[in-house]
Amino acid sequence: MNEQKLKSLFAEALGIEETQVTDELAYNMIPEWDSVAHMALVAEIDDQFDIMLDTDDVLDLSSFAKAKEILKKYDIKFE
């Protein structure tokens, strides 16, 4: 459930299809994921999961897989 939520959030924030959101999706791998989109993505993650990512986590958020890893630190569960 949270993985689908995160996937939808990535797709919306980056303006891409959900099918493009895989564990391999990484920052700057696609033109849509630039620094501006990255900050929009971080804001959406904060809002949708009701958390506040630390600065280190914002900088470390370099892929979809890494996003899941980071969110686990905030007690967001992925199956």
Buried (B, 14 or more C-beta within 10 A) or exposed (E): EBBEBBBBBBBBBBEBEEEBBEEEBBBEEBEEBEEEBBEBBBEBBBEBBEBEBEEEBBEBBBBBEBBBBBBEEBEBEEE
